[in-house]
Amino acid sequence: MQYTDLIIKNAHMMTLSTFGEIVSGTLVIRDEKIIDIIDGDQHSYQADHIIDAKGALVLPGFVDCHTHLVHSGSRANELQYRLQGMSYQEIQQRGGGIHASVRATRTADPEILYRESLERVNMCLEHGTTTAEIKTGYGLEPATEKKMFDVIHRLNKESDLETVATFLGPHVYPEDQDPEKYLDWLLHEGLQLAKDQAEFVDIYCDIGAYSFEDTERFLNKAKAEGLDLKIHSGQFESLGATGLAADMLAVSADHLDHVAPAEFDALLRAGTVPVFLPGCSYYLRSTYPDARPYLDAGMPVALATDYNPGTCPSLSIPMMMSLAVMHMGFTAKEALKAVTINAAKAINREDRIGSIEKGKQADIIITSVKNLDDVIAMFGCNPVQYVIKKGKLL
């Protein structure tokens, strides 16, 4: 008899690995890792803690590979402006949008910023997200960008959510500084801050944000510094930055509502992960991008919440899956893959999370439903019953 930490039995597992789908199986966990996956219930393991899934769906923990989770303040008031017909850019020009979050985050006490962010972390976990990428970009000046990094790292250390830090200093240009002077800071001290604090750098290239030329300067310098690249591109217009990022072998390109054919081809050649953010289309009441061509081409397509206070104040990965299936051409299994193993690939974590495999980190969710279609059909509901992070039942 072999002793272990945790056994999950009678599990309907979608493993996202070579094990495929196991209708009734057993999952064995020890020392934060998955040590065995058994089709059936015949085994020689014994554990003090055994969970009977009772035939419910058991999945890898969700990976939210694009969030702006650390910020202060709310922008729920912007909803009324949007309902009056104001565009994203018009709201920003009136002092709302990203700049409103920048003002609130700059003045926030670090401890309050941490506690506000911790509340969102707990919402992530409740909805099955066990790993989340978190961007800076609500500072747009050195002290607040560093303050945001401090919170991201503290959340990783003190909460049960695994966090991945991304430098988004080039989110928009700050209101209170000359653009060229700020870009100079980004290209020098900002990238040094990123090297010290972040796993990735990101830039927002679109109307109302950074131009193609400034994006090219930033990404070239970041790559020369050895940093892994991400990009916000094609949300409102195709400026060519998606193709640029792919040609520079960016890890992911995110949003992609508007992508030119040549940019699509560049993504395919590069293996850059396309990350779609359907919550933004929902909340901005815009047209959903068609993911079918990307899926049919065999790209490792990912989905994420893009949680932020202005254009997608939602932390529910199950809701994003439902939106993707109902509006973007995903099948249920493709949506699941997009929030697990492909999302892990978008943050360079596919070797240790995102699937149920022997030797991988034991990040597991046990749902309250029997089949994957139920997760999609029950939009707005939370199907997550148990969350296990690194073998620990939360």
C-alpha positions as CSV (number, residue, x, y, z in Angstrom):
1,M,0.0,0.0,0.0
2,Q,1.4,3.4,-1.0
3,Y,0.5,6.4,1.1
4,T,-0.2,9.7,-0.5
5,D,-1.7,13.2,0.3
6,L,-4.9,13.3,-1.6
7,I,-7.0,11.0,-3.8
8,I,-9.9,12.1,-6.0
9,K,-12.1,9.1,-6.9
10,N,-15.1,8.7,-9.2
11,A,-13.9,11.6,-11.3
12,H,-15.0,12.4,-14.9
13,M,-11.7,13.8,-16.0
14,M,-11.0,16.0,-19.0
15,T,-7.2,15.8,-18.8
16,L,-6.1,17.8,-21.8
17,S,-3.2,15.4,-22.1
18,T,-2.6,12.0,-23.7
19,F,-4.9,10.4,-21.2
20,G,-7.8,12.1,-22.9
21,E,-11.2,11.9,-21.3
22,I,-11.7,9.4,-18.4
23,V,-15.3,8.9,-17.6
24,S,-14.7,7.4,-14.1
25,G,-11.2,7.5,-12.8
26,T,-8.9,8.2,-9.9
27,L,-6.4,11.1,-9.4
28,V,-3.5,10.7,-7.0
29,I,-1.7,13.7,-5.6
30,R,1.4,13.9,-3.4
31,D,3.9,16.7,-2.7
32,E,2.0,19.3,-4.7
33,K,2.1,17.1,-7.9
34,I,0.0,14.6,-9.7
35,I,1.7,11.2,-9.3
36,D,-0.9,8.9,-10.9
37,I,-4.0,9.0,-13.1
38,I,-6.1,5.8,-13.1
39,D,-8.9,4.8,-15.4
40,G,-11.2,3.2,-12.9
41,D,-10.9,2.7,-9.1
42,Q,-8.4,-0.2,-8.8
43,H,-5.2,1.0,-7.2
44,S,-2.9,0.5,-4.2
45,Y,-2.9,4.0,-2.8
46,Q,-4.1,5.1,0.6
47,A,-4.6,8.7,1.8
48,D,-6.1,10.4,4.8
49,H,-7.9,12.8,2.5
50,I,-10.2,11.3,-0.2
51,I,-12.7,13.3,-2.2
52,D,-15.5,11.4,-3.9
53,A,-16.3,13.5,-7.1
54,K,-19.4,11.4,-7.6
55,G,-19.1,11.4,-11.3
56,A,-18.7,15.2,-11.5
57,L,-16.4,16.9,-14.1
58,V,-12.8,17.3,-12.9
59,L,-10.6,19.7,-14.9
60,P,-7.2,21.3,-14.8
61,G,-7.2,24.6,-12.9
62,F,-8.1,27.5,-15.1
63,V,-5.3,29.8,-16.3
64,D,-6.3,33.4,-16.8
65,C,-3.5,34.6,-19.1
66,H,-4.5,38.3,-19.4
67,T,-5.7,40.4,-16.5
68,H,-5.4,43.9,-15.0
69,L,-6.3,42.7,-11.5
70,V,-4.3,45.2,-9.5
71,H,-5.8,48.6,-9.4
72,S,-7.8,50.9,-7.1
73,G,-11.2,52.4,-7.6
74,S,-14.2,51.5,-9.7
75,R,-15.3,52.6,-13.2
76,A,-18.8,51.2,-13.0
77,N,-20.1,54.7,-13.6
78,E,-18.8,54.6,-17.1
79,L,-21.5,52.1,-18.0
80,Q,-24.1,54.9,-18.1
81,Y,-21.9,56.8,-20.6
82,R,-21.5,53.7,-22.8
83,L,-25.3,53.2,-22.8
84,Q,-25.7,56.8,-24.0
85,G,-23.6,55.9,-27.0
86,M,-20.1,57.2,-26.0
87,S,-17.2,55.2,-27.4
88,Y,-14.3,53.9,-25.4
89,Q,-12.1,56.7,-26.8
90,E,-14.7,59.4,-26.0
91,I,-14.9,58.2,-22.3
92,Q,-11.2,58.3,-22.1
93,Q,-11.0,61.8,-23.6
94,R,-13.5,63.0,-20.9
95,G,-11.1,61.9,-18.1
96,G,-12.5,58.4,-17.7
97,G,-11.0,55.2,-19.0
98,I,-7.5,54.1,-18.1
99,H,-6.6,57.6,-16.8
100,A,-9.3,57.3,-14.1
101,S,-7.8,54.1,-12.9
102,V,-4.3,55.6,-13.0
103,R,-5.4,58.5,-10.8
104,A,-7.0,56.1,-8.3
105,T,-4.1,53.7,-8.3
106,R,-1.4,56.4,-7.9
107,T,-3.1,57.8,-4.7
108,A,-3.9,54.4,-3.2
109,D,-2.2,53.3,0.0
110,P,-0.1,50.2,-0.8
111,E,-1.9,48.2,1.9
112,I,-5.3,49.2,0.7
113,L,-4.3,48.4,-2.9
114,Y,-3.2,44.9,-1.8
115,R,-6.4,44.2,0.1
116,E,-8.6,45.4,-2.8
117,S,-6.6,43.2,-5.1
118,L,-6.8,40.2,-2.7
119,E,-10.6,40.4,-2.8
120,R,-10.4,39.9,-6.6
121,V,-7.9,37.1,-6.1
122,N,-10.4,35.3,-4.0
123,M,-13.0,35.7,-6.7
124,C,-10.6,34.2,-9.2
125,L,-10.1,31.2,-7.0
126,E,-13.8,30.8,-6.4
127,H,-14.4,30.6,-10.2
128,G,-11.6,28.0,-10.7
129,T,-8.7,30.2,-11.7
130,T,-5.6,28.9,-10.1
131,T,-3.0,30.9,-12.1
132,A,-3.4,34.5,-13.4
133,E,-1.1,36.8,-15.3
134,I,-1.4,40.4,-13.9
135,K,-0.2,43.5,-15.7
136,T,1.0,46.8,-14.4
137,G,0.1,49.9,-16.4
138,Y,-2.1,51.9,-14.0
139,G,0.9,53.8,-12.7
140,L,2.5,55.4,-15.8
141,E,5.2,56.6,-13.5
142,P,8.0,54.8,-11.7
143,A,6.8,54.8,-8.1
144,T,3.3,53.4,-8.9
145,E,4.5,50.9,-11.4
146,K,6.8,49.6,-8.7
147,K,3.9,49.7,-6.2
148,M,1.9,47.5,-8.5
149,F,4.7,45.0,-8.9
150,D,5.0,44.8,-5.1
151,V,1.3,43.9,-4.8
152,I,1.5,41.3,-7.6
153,H,4.5,39.6,-6.0
154,R,2.9,39.8,-2.5
155,L,-0.3,38.2,-3.9
156,N,1.9,35.4,-5.3
157,K,3.5,34.9,-1.9
158,E,0.6,35.3,0.5
159,S,-2.5,34.2,-1.4
160,D,-3.3,30.8,-3.0
161,L,-3.4,32.3,-6.5
162,E,-0.2,31.9,-8.6
163,T,0.5,35.2,-10.2
164,V,2.6,36.0,-13.3
165,A,3.9,39.6,-13.5
166,T,3.9,41.6,-16.8
167,F,5.2,45.2,-17.3
168,L,2.6,47.3,-19.1
169,G,4.2,50.6,-18.6
170,P,3.2,51.5,-22.2
171,H,-0.5,51.2,-21.5
172,V,-1.3,54.7,-22.6
173,Y,0.7,57.9,-22.4
174,P,0.4,59.7,-19.1
175,E,-1.7,62.9,-19.0
176,D,0.9,64.7,-16.9
177,Q,4.1,64.1,-18.9
178,D,5.5,64.8,-22.4
179,P,5.0,61.6,-24.5
180,E,8.5,61.5,-25.8
181,K,10.0,62.0,-22.3
182,Y,7.8,59.1,-21.0
183,L,8.8,56.9,-23.9
184,D,12.5,57.6,-23.1
185,W,11.8,56.4,-19.5
186,L,10.1,53.3,-20.8
187,L,13.0,52.4,-23.1
188,H,15.6,52.8,-20.3
189,E,14.6,52.8,-16.6
190,G,11.2,51.2,-17.4
191,L,12.7,48.2,-19.2
192,Q,15.2,47.9,-16.3
193,L,12.3,47.8,-13.9
194,A,10.7,45.1,-16.1
195,K,13.9,43.0,-16.1
196,D,14.0,43.2,-12.3
197,Q,10.3,42.6,-11.6
198,A,8.5,41.0,-14.6
199,E,8.4,37.9,-16.7
200,F,6.9,39.7,-19.7
201,V,6.6,43.2,-21.2
202,D,3.5,44.3,-23.0
203,I,2.4,47.4,-25.0
204,Y,-1.0,48.6,-26.1
205,C,-0.9,49.5,-29.8
206,D,-4.2,50.9,-31.0
207,I,-6.0,54.2,-31.6
208,G,-5.9,56.3,-28.4
209,A,-2.8,54.4,-27.2
210,Y,0.7,53.7,-28.8
211,S,1.4,54.2,-32.4
212,F,2.9,51.4,-34.6
213,E,6.2,53.3,-34.7
214,D,6.5,53.7,-30.9
215,T,5.4,50.1,-30.5
216,E,8.2,49.0,-32.8
217,R,10.8,51.0,-30.9
218,F,9.7,49.6,-27.5
219,L,9.4,45.9,-28.6
220,N,12.8,46.1,-30.4
221,K,14.5,47.5,-27.3
222,A,12.7,45.0,-25.0
223,K,13.8,42.1,-27.2
224,A,17.4,43.3,-27.3
225,E,17.2,43.3,-23.4
226,G,16.2,39.7,-23.5
227,L,12.6,40.2,-22.3
228,D,9.7,38.0,-23.5
229,L,7.1,40.0,-25.4
230,K,3.3,40.4,-25.3
231,I,1.1,42.9,-27.1
232,H,-2.4,44.4,-26.9
233,S,-3.3,44.8,-30.6
234,G,-6.2,45.0,-33.0
235,Q,-8.9,45.8,-30.4
236,F,-10.3,48.7,-32.3
237,E,-8.2,48.9,-35.5
238,S,-5.6,46.8,-37.3
239,L,-2.4,49.0,-37.2
240,G,0.0,46.2,-38.1
241,A,1.3,45.6,-34.6
242,T,-0.1,42.0,-34.4
243,G,2.1,41.0,-37.3
244,L,5.0,43.0,-35.9
245,A,4.8,41.2,-32.6
246,A,4.5,37.8,-34.3
247,D,7.6,38.5,-36.5
248,M,9.4,39.3,-33.3
249,L,8.3,36.0,-31.8
250,A,6.1,37.4,-29.1
251,V,4.8,34.8,-26.7
252,S,1.2,36.1,-27.2
253,A,-0.8,38.7,-29.1
254,D,-4.0,39.7,-27.3
255,H,-7.4,41.1,-28.3
256,L,-7.3,40.5,-32.1
257,D,-10.7,41.9,-32.9
258,H,-9.2,43.3,-36.1
259,V,-6.3,41.4,-37.8
260,A,-5.2,41.8,-41.4
261,P,-4.6,38.6,-43.5
262,A,-0.8,39.1,-43.5
263,E,-0.9,39.4,-39.7
264,F,-2.8,36.2,-39.4
265,D,-0.1,34.5,-41.5
266,A,2.6,35.9,-39.3
267,L,0.9,34.5,-36.2
268,L,0.7,31.1,-37.8
269,R,4.4,31.1,-38.8
270,A,5.6,32.3,-35.4
271,G,3.6,30.1,-33.2
272,T,2.6,33.2,-31.2
273,V,-0.5,32.4,-29.0
274,P,-3.6,34.3,-30.1
275,V,-5.5,35.4,-27.0
276,F,-9.1,36.3,-27.4
277,L,-10.9,38.4,-24.7
278,P,-14.7,37.9,-25.3
279,G,-15.7,39.7,-22.1
280,C,-14.6,43.0,-23.7
281,S,-16.9,42.4,-26.7
282,Y,-19.7,41.7,-24.3
283,Y,-19.2,44.8,-22.1
284,L,-18.4,47.2,-25.0
285,R,-21.3,45.8,-27.0
286,S,-19.0,45.3,-30.0
287,T,-18.8,42.6,-32.6
288,Y,-17.2,39.4,-31.5
289,P,-14.1,38.3,-33.4
290,D,-14.4,35.0,-35.3
291,A,-11.9,32.6,-33.8
292,R,-12.7,29.7,-36.2
293,P,-9.9,30.5,-38.8
294,Y,-7.3,30.4,-36.0
295,L,-8.7,27.2,-34.6
296,D,-8.9,25.5,-38.0
297,A,-5.3,26.6,-38.7
298,G,-4.2,24.7,-35.6
299,M,-3.0,27.7,-33.7
300,P,-2.8,27.3,-29.9
301,V,-5.7,29.7,-29.3
302,A,-6.3,31.0,-25.7
303,L,-9.1,32.8,-23.9
304,A,-8.8,35.1,-20.9
305,T,-11.0,37.5,-19.0
306,D,-9.0,40.7,-19.5
307,Y,-10.4,41.6,-16.1
308,N,-10.1,45.4,-15.7
309,P,-12.4,48.0,-14.1
310,G,-13.5,49.6,-17.3
311,T,-14.1,47.2,-20.2
312,C,-14.4,43.8,-18.5
313,P,-15.0,43.9,-14.8
314,S,-15.5,40.1,-14.7
315,L,-13.2,37.4,-13.3
316,S,-15.3,34.4,-14.5
317,I,-13.5,32.1,-16.8
318,P,-16.6,29.9,-17.2
319,M,-18.5,33.0,-18.5
320,M,-15.7,33.6,-21.0
321,M,-15.9,30.0,-22.2
322,S,-19.7,30.4,-22.7
323,L,-19.3,33.6,-24.7
324,A,-16.6,32.0,-26.9
325,V,-18.8,29.1,-27.7
326,M,-21.9,31.1,-28.3
327,H,-20.4,34.0,-30.3
328,M,-16.9,33.1,-31.5
329,G,-17.0,29.7,-33.1
330,F,-15.4,27.6,-30.4
331,T,-16.6,24.1,-29.5
332,A,-16.8,23.4,-25.8
333,K,-13.6,21.3,-25.8
334,E,-11.8,24.0,-27.7
335,A,-12.9,26.6,-25.1
336,L,-11.7,24.3,-22.3
337,K,-8.3,23.9,-24.0
338,A,-8.1,27.7,-24.5
339,V,-8.4,28.4,-20.7
340,T,-6.1,25.6,-19.6
341,I,-3.1,24.2,-21.7
342,N,-3.2,27.0,-24.3
343,A,-3.5,29.7,-21.8
344,A,-0.6,28.2,-19.9
345,K,1.4,28.3,-23.2
346,A,0.6,32.1,-23.4
347,I,2.5,32.6,-20.1
348,N,5.3,30.0,-20.7
349,R,3.8,27.6,-18.1
350,E,2.6,24.7,-20.3
351,D,5.3,22.4,-19.0
352,R,3.9,22.5,-15.5
353,I,0.2,23.6,-15.5
354,G,-2.8,23.5,-17.8
355,S,-3.4,19.8,-18.0
356,I,-3.8,16.7,-15.8
357,E,-0.6,14.8,-16.3
358,K,1.8,12.8,-14.2
359,G,4.5,15.1,-12.8
360,K,2.6,18.3,-13.3
361,Q,1.5,20.7,-10.6
362,A,-1.7,19.5,-8.9
363,D,-3.9,22.4,-9.9
364,I,-7.3,20.9,-10.1
365,I,-11.0,21.9,-10.0
366,I,-13.9,19.7,-9.2
367,T,-17.2,21.0,-10.6
368,S,-20.8,20.5,-9.6
369,V,-21.8,19.3,-13.1
370,K,-21.4,16.1,-15.0
371,N,-20.4,17.2,-18.5
372,L,-18.5,20.0,-20.2
373,D,-21.6,21.2,-22.1
374,D,-23.1,22.1,-18.7
375,V,-20.3,24.5,-18.0
376,I,-21.1,26.3,-21.3
377,A,-24.9,26.2,-21.0
378,M,-25.1,27.5,-17.4
379,F,-23.8,31.0,-18.4
380,G,-23.6,33.4,-15.5
381,C,-23.4,30.5,-13.0
382,N,-20.3,29.2,-11.2
383,P,-19.9,25.4,-11.7
384,V,-16.8,25.2,-9.5
385,Q,-17.3,23.1,-6.3
386,Y,-13.7,22.4,-5.1
387,V,-10.4,24.1,-6.0
388,I,-7.1,22.4,-5.4
389,K,-3.9,24.4,-5.8
390,K,-0.5,22.7,-5.6
391,G,-2.3,19.7,-4.0
392,K,-3.9,21.8,-1.3
393,L,-7.7,21.8,-1.0
394,L,-8.7,25.5,-0.7
